[in-house]
Amino acid sequence: MSALPTRLAPLAPLALVGAVWGSTMPMTKTAVTVGYTPIGLIFWQLAIGAVVLSALTLLRGRRLSLERRHFAIYAMIALVGTILPNSVSYEAAGHLPAGIMAIVVSLVPMMAFPVAIAFGQDRFSALRFLGLLLGLVAITLIALPEASLPERAMVAWLPVALVAPLFYAFEGNLVAKFGTGGLDPVQTLAGASILGTCLVLPVTWATGTFIDPRVVWGAAEWSILGIGLAHAAAYSGYVWLVGWAGAVFAAQVSYLVTAFGIFWSWLLLSETYSLWVWASVAVMFTGLTLVQPRQPQALQHPRGPVQDGASGTHQ
């Protein structure tokens, strides 16, 4: 009788991490709908993450490394894992339902597979290749049928949305290939967030896209704060879950991020989806099952598989 509660114990934090991460989908939609630009949103996402993750690093008795070799890692993660993909993702989010964005981002593990082969970090697997094909089928189910999206013009934004998971796939594999120089995932992401904040701030001033927090806060402003806090909290929770329940178990959060992204979008934004979209979700989850890493040491970030000790660290 006592074994069952023990086995089920990790499910609660797993669901909580998935629910928090999935909540960023409707919050992003809310923020971009009022006209806030991607670069302005990225600044605050990075800035909030920098504060929270730096504090967490210090509370854990660690420090932020200022070594030159670590700055190169910070820069790669900030650019490839946040600034470039989110610039595209936030733009696409203004034109696509939040639930569709949640489905698209689940392509990361599938895209990471061919990238890993190209980097010489994985071998071809017919089963995982089938998972990749199922991911393409899932996107096709959204793009082709007449009734799959609220407006047919939205189809043109699907290829744009796919750019972000491709960046995430590259980022995860780059971290897996070159490592993090001995830093743990939270330290690494904290450093990347600080550097990314410094890189983006002058761009927001030069382009006039800085989002001034000294305004009357509405849903969009609270959403911006929520995005930054949710990313930092969910990622930290994910790293903790890996240490407690194991990387393979924690990898299952990929499903929950997508599922909760759709759920929160339905609950908070009143989005509804056609049968074609639900069929796409079923096919996508099947594909995710096939591409999930099987090795005990594999560490699966919700947006892409990497090796233990070199977790994908994008936000």
MOKA-V217565 format. One record per pair of residues at least 12 apart in sequence whose ideal C-beta (glycine too) atoms are under 8 Angstrom apart, sorted by the first residue. I is the first residue (numbers start at 1). J is the second residue. If there is no record, write none. Layout:
i | j
I | J
I | J
This chain:
i | j
10 | 241
10 | 244
10 | 245
10 | 249
13 | 237
13 | 240
13 | 241
13 | 244
13 | 245
14 | 241
14 | 245
14 | 249
14 | 250
14 | 252
14 | 253
14 | 256
15 | 256
16 | 237
17 | 234
17 | 237
17 | 238
17 | 241
17 | 253
17 | 256
18 | 253
18 | 255
18 | 256
18 | 257
18 | 259
18 | 260
19 | 256
19 | 260
19 | 264
20 | 230
20 | 233
20 | 234
20 | 237
21 | 230
21 | 231
21 | 234
21 | 238
21 | 253
21 | 256
21 | 257
21 | 260
21 | 261
21 | 302
22 | 102
22 | 256
22 | 257
22 | 258
22 | 259
22 | 260
22 | 261
22 | 262
22 | 263
22 | 264
23 | 226
23 | 230
23 | 260
23 | 261
23 | 264
24 | 226
24 | 227
24 | 230
24 | 231
24 | 234
24 | 261
25 | 98
25 | 99
25 | 101
25 | 102
25 | 261
25 | 262
25 | 264
25 | 265
26 | 98
26 | 261
26 | 264
26 | 265
26 | 268
26 | 269
27 | 223
27 | 224
27 | 226
27 | 227
27 | 230
28 | 41
28 | 89
28 | 90
28 | 93
28 | 98
28 | 101
28 | 223
28 | 227
29 | 93
29 | 94
29 | 97
29 | 98
29 | 101
29 | 265
29 | 269
30 | 219
30 | 220
30 | 223
30 | 268
30 | 269
31 | 90
31 | 220
31 | 223
31 | 224
31 | 227
32 | 90
32 | 91
32 | 93
32 | 94
33 | 94
33 | 220
34 | 218
34 | 220
36 | 211
36 | 220
36 | 224
37 | 90
37 | 207
37 | 209
38 | 86
38 | 87
38 | 88
38 | 89
38 | 90
38 | 91
39 | 87
39 | 200
39 | 203
39 | 204
39 | 207
39 | 209
40 | 204
40 | 209
40 | 210
40 | 211
41 | 86
41 | 90
41 | 211
41 | 224
41 | 227
42 | 82
42 | 83
42 | 86
42 | 87
42 | 90
42 | 196
42 | 200
43 | 197
43 | 200
43 | 201
43 | 204
43 | 210
43 | 211
44 | 211
44 | 224
44 | 225
44 | 227
44 | 228
45 | 82
45 | 86
45 | 224
45 | 227
45 | 228
45 | 231
45 | 315
46 | 78
46 | 82
46 | 83
46 | 193
46 | 196
46 | 197
46 | 200
46 | 228
46 | 315
47 | 193
47 | 197
47 | 228
48 | 225
48 | 227
48 | 228
48 | 229
48 | 232
49 | 189
49 | 190
49 | 193
49 | 228
49 | 231
49 | 232
49 | 315
50 | 190
50 | 193
50 | 194
50 | 196
50 | 197
52 | 228
52 | 229
52 | 232
52 | 233
52 | 236
53 | 186
53 | 189
53 | 190
53 | 193
53 | 232
53 | 235
53 | 236
54 | 190
54 | 193
54 | 194
56 | 186
56 | 190
56 | 232
56 | 236
57 | 186
57 | 187
57 | 190
60 | 186
62 | 184
62 | 186
62 | 187
63 | 187
64 | 187
64 | 190
64 | 191
64 | 194
65 | 181
65 | 183
65 | 187
65 | 191
67 | 181
69 | 181
70 | 180
70 | 181
70 | 183
70 | 191
71 | 191
71 | 195
73 | 175
73 | 178
73 | 180
73 | 181
73 | 183
73 | 188
73 | 191
73 | 192
74 | 188
74 | 191
74 | 192
74 | 194
74 | 195
74 | 196
75 | 192
75 | 195
76 | 171
76 | 174
76 | 175
77 | 171
77 | 175
77 | 188
77 | 189
77 | 192
77 | 313
77 | 314
78 | 192
78 | 193
78 | 195
78 | 196
78 | 199
79 | 196
79 | 199
80 | 167
80 | 170
80 | 171
80 | 174
80 | 314
81 | 167
81 | 168
81 | 171
81 | 192
81 | 312
81 | 313
81 | 314
81 | 315
82 | 192
82 | 193
82 | 196
82 | 314
82 | 315
83 | 196
83 | 199
83 | 200
84 | 167
85 | 163
85 | 164
85 | 165
85 | 166
85 | 167
85 | 168
85 | 171
85 | 314
86 | 164
86 | 315
88 | 160
88 | 161
88 | 163
88 | 164
88 | 167
89 | 101
89 | 105
89 | 161
89 | 163
89 | 164
91 | 160
92 | 157
92 | 160
92 | 161
92 | 164
93 | 161
95 | 154
95 | 157
96 | 149
96 | 154
96 | 157
96 | 158
96 | 161
97 | 149
97 | 150
97 | 154
97 | 265
97 | 269
97 | 271
97 | 273
98 | 261
98 | 264
98 | 265
98 | 269
98 | 271
99 | 261
99 | 262
99 | 265
99 | 266
99 | 271
99 | 273
99 | 277
100 | 142
100 | 149
100 | 154
100 | 158
100 | 161
100 | 277
101 | 161
101 | 261
102 | 257
102 | 258
102 | 260
102 | 261
102 | 262
102 | 265
103 | 138
103 | 142
103 | 258
103 | 261
103 | 262
103 | 277
103 | 280
103 | 281
103 | 284
104 | 139
104 | 158
104 | 161
104 | 162
104 | 164
104 | 165
105 | 164
105 | 165
105 | 168
105 | 257
105 | 258
105 | 261
105 | 303
106 | 135
106 | 254
106 | 255
106 | 257
106 | 258
106 | 284
106 | 288
107 | 135
107 | 139
107 | 162
107 | 165
107 | 284
108 | 165
108 | 168
108 | 169
108 | 172
108 | 302
108 | 303
108 | 304
109 | 254
109 | 288
109 | 291
109 | 292
109 | 300
109 | 303
109 | 304
109 | 305
110 | 131
110 | 132
110 | 134
110 | 135
110 | 287
110 | 288
110 | 291
111 | 132
111 | 135
111 | 165
111 | 166
111 | 168
111 | 169
111 | 304
112 | 168
112 | 169
112 | 172
112 | 173
112 | 291
112 | 304
112 | 305
113 | 128
113 | 129
113 | 131
113 | 132
113 | 291
114 | 132
115 | 169
115 | 170
115 | 173
116 | 173
116 | 176
116 | 305
119 | 173
119 | 177
121 | 173
121 | 176
121 | 177
127 | 290
128 | 290
128 | 291
130 | 287
130 | 290
131 | 286
131 | 287
131 | 288
131 | 289
131 | 290
131 | 291
132 | 287
132 | 291
133 | 287
134 | 283
134 | 284
134 | 286
134 | 287
134 | 290
135 | 283
135 | 284
135 | 287
135 | 288
135 | 291
137 | 283
137 | 287
138 | 280
138 | 281
138 | 283
138 | 284
138 | 287
139 | 158
139 | 162
139 | 280
141 | 276
141 | 277
141 | 279
141 | 280
141 | 283
142 | 158
142 | 276
142 | 277
142 | 280
143 | 155
143 | 158
145 | 274
145 | 276
147 | 274
147 | 276
148 | 274
148 | 276
148 | 277
148 | 280
165 | 303
168 | 303
168 | 304
168 | 312
168 | 314
169 | 304
171 | 304
171 | 312
171 | 313
171 | 314
172 | 301
172 | 303
172 | 304
172 | 305
172 | 306
172 | 312
172 | 314
173 | 304
173 | 306
175 | 306
175 | 310
175 | 311
175 | 312
175 | 313
176 | 305
176 | 306
176 | 307
176 | 310
176 | 312
179 | 309
179 | 310
180 | 309
180 | 310
180 | 313
184 | 239
185 | 235
185 | 239
185 | 311
185 | 313
186 | 235
186 | 236
186 | 239
188 | 311
188 | 313
189 | 235
189 | 313
189 | 315
192 | 313
193 | 315
211 | 224
231 | 315
232 | 315
235 | 313
235 | 315
238 | 250
238 | 253
238 | 301
238 | 302
239 | 311
241 | 253
242 | 299
242 | 311
246 | 296
247 | 296
247 | 297
247 | 298
247 | 299
247 | 300
247 | 308
248 | 292
248 | 293
248 | 294
248 | 296
248 | 298
248 | 300
250 | 299
250 | 300
251 | 292
251 | 293
251 | 298
251 | 299
251 | 300
251 | 305
252 | 292
253 | 302
254 | 288
254 | 292
254 | 300
254 | 302
255 | 285
255 | 288
257 | 302
258 | 281
258 | 284
258 | 285
259 | 281
262 | 281
291 | 305
292 | 305
293 | 305
299 | 311
301 | 313
301 | 314
